[in-house]
Amino acid sequence: MAEKKVKEVSEKTTTAKAAGGASGKKIMATEWTYDVLRRPIISEKTAKCAESNAIAFEIDARATKKDVAKAFIAIYNVAPRSVNILNVKGKTKGGRFKGSNGSQKTVKKAYVTLSKEDKVDVMGAKA
């Protein structure tokens, strides 16, 4: 996983907030960046979280909070206030079809909280 880390490129024109810190470096999006944030999760619970300016994503199972924060900065150019990660184990379903058992997939979720003045359109709607 070390070779797939997010690359950082020095650029003086970016603000410290958009660059994710006072270092003055802009985080570039790579292939791994788009693998970290797989898809936004749209549900009733995430709609309630959106009222407090939080967004939920399904993420890669190997991703850490730092990876999620860097990927979010690289893709949306907004620094998150906090990142919370949650592992949701897949449920086991009984033998409803010919006595075979199955299970749902295990998912890793990230709840990214933004500051009050930041807005991000994860659905990509064109106005």
Sequence and secondary structure as in RCSB ss.txt:
>XXXX:A:sequence
MAEKKVKEVSEKTTTAKAAGGASGKKIMATEWTYDVLRRPIISEKTAKCAESNAIAFEIDARATKKDVAKAFIAI
YNVAPRSVNILNVKGKTKGGRFKGSNGSQKTVKKAYVTLSKEDKVDVMGAKA
>XXXX:A:secstr
 GGG   EEE TTS HHHHTSTT EEE   HHHHHHEEEE  SHHHHHHHHTTEEEEEE TT  HHHHHHHHHHH
HS   SEEEEEEE   EEEEEETTEEEE   EEEEEEE  TT    TT    
